Amino acid sequence: MSPQINAAIELQAFLKRCGWRYCIIGGMAVLRWGDARATQDVDLALLVELGREKEYIDVILATYTPGIDDARRFAIENRVLLAEASNGVPLDISLATWPFEERMIERASEFS
């Protein structure tokens, strides 16, 4: 299995344990729907209630290595948390809030 797939599986297991709503987006999602695409990271949309961003960010950063210096501040300002999976694969976690993002996450499906 590729390092990116292993990182995605690891991140999914973590988010499921947290009981959070999310979906994989970007290159990994394109691969799932049948188009070959090279990707170096795992992109994910995590549904986060406005005003609760810091709670989610802190839990993730307690588990994952920050992807950049001051990743917490960057995530609060830009709504994207940059982290790394245990195998070093970059994780780009978008803090989703808007109704269209919530609908996207609701429509997501599991894939083995």
C-alpha positions as CSV (number, residue, x, y, z in Angstrom):
1,M,0.0,0.0,0.0
2,S,1.2,3.5,-0.7
3,P,2.3,5.8,2.2
4,Q,-0.5,8.2,1.3
5,I,-3.1,5.5,1.6
6,N,-1.6,4.4,4.9
7,A,-1.7,8.0,6.2
8,A,-5.4,8.3,5.1
9,I,-6.3,5.1,6.9
10,E,-4.5,6.3,10.0
11,L,-6.2,9.7,9.9
12,Q,-9.7,8.2,9.3
13,A,-9.3,5.9,12.3
14,F,-8.3,8.9,14.5
15,L,-11.3,11.0,13.3
16,K,-13.7,8.1,13.8
17,R,-12.5,7.6,17.4
18,C,-13.1,11.4,17.9
19,G,-16.6,11.0,16.5
20,W,-16.0,13.8,14.0
21,R,-17.6,14.3,10.6
22,Y,-15.2,14.5,7.6
23,C,-14.5,13.4,4.1
24,I,-11.4,12.9,2.1
25,I,-11.0,15.4,-0.8
26,G,-8.3,16.3,-3.4
27,G,-6.1,13.7,-5.1
28,M,-7.1,10.8,-2.9
29,A,-10.8,11.4,-3.7
30,V,-10.1,11.6,-7.4
31,L,-8.3,8.2,-7.2
32,R,-11.3,6.7,-5.4
33,W,-13.6,7.7,-8.3
34,G,-11.4,6.2,-10.9
35,D,-9.0,8.8,-12.3
36,A,-5.3,8.1,-11.8
37,R,-3.6,11.1,-10.2
38,A,-0.4,11.4,-8.3
39,T,-0.6,13.0,-4.9
40,Q,1.9,13.5,-2.2
41,D,-0.5,14.3,0.7
42,V,-3.9,13.6,2.1
43,D,-6.5,16.4,1.8
44,L,-9.4,16.2,4.1
45,A,-12.5,18.4,5.0
46,L,-13.3,18.3,8.7
47,L,-16.7,19.7,9.7
48,V,-16.0,22.3,12.5
49,E,-18.6,24.5,14.1
50,L,-17.7,28.2,13.9
51,G,-16.0,29.3,17.2
52,R,-14.8,25.7,18.0
53,E,-11.8,25.6,15.7
54,K,-9.2,25.8,18.5
55,E,-10.7,22.7,20.2
56,Y,-10.3,20.6,17.1
57,I,-6.9,22.0,16.2
58,D,-5.6,21.3,19.7
59,V,-6.8,17.7,19.7
60,I,-5.3,17.1,16.3
61,L,-1.9,18.7,17.2
62,A,-1.8,16.6,20.4
63,T,-1.7,13.5,18.1
64,Y,0.0,14.7,14.9
65,T,3.2,16.5,14.2
66,P,2.6,20.1,13.0
67,G,3.4,20.4,9.3
68,I,4.8,24.0,9.7
69,D,6.0,26.2,12.5
70,D,3.1,27.8,14.3
71,A,0.6,25.4,12.6
72,R,-2.0,26.3,15.2
73,R,-1.9,30.0,14.4
74,F,-1.9,29.3,10.7
75,A,-5.0,27.0,11.0
76,I,-6.9,29.6,13.0
77,E,-6.1,32.3,10.5
78,N,-6.6,30.3,7.3
79,R,-8.9,27.4,8.3
80,V,-6.4,24.8,7.1
81,L,-4.4,22.7,9.6
82,L,-1.1,21.4,8.1
83,A,0.1,18.3,9.9
84,E,2.0,15.1,9.2
85,A,0.9,11.5,9.6
86,S,3.1,9.1,11.7
87,N,4.8,8.0,8.4
88,G,5.6,11.7,7.5
89,V,3.0,12.1,4.8
90,P,1.6,15.6,4.8
91,L,-2.0,16.1,6.0
92,D,-3.9,19.1,4.8
93,I,-7.0,19.4,7.0
94,S,-9.6,22.0,5.8
95,L,-11.8,23.2,8.6
96,A,-15.2,23.0,6.9
97,T,-18.1,25.1,8.1
98,W,-20.4,26.2,5.3
99,P,-23.7,24.4,4.4
100,F,-22.3,23.2,1.1
101,E,-19.3,21.6,2.9
102,E,-21.6,19.9,5.3
103,R,-23.7,18.5,2.4
104,M,-20.5,17.3,0.8
105,I,-19.4,15.5,4.0
106,E,-22.9,14.0,4.4
107,R,-22.7,12.6,0.9
108,A,-19.3,11.0,1.4
109,S,-19.1,7.3,1.3
110,E,-16.7,4.7,2.8
111,F,-14.2,3.0,0.4
112,S,-12.1,0.0,1.0
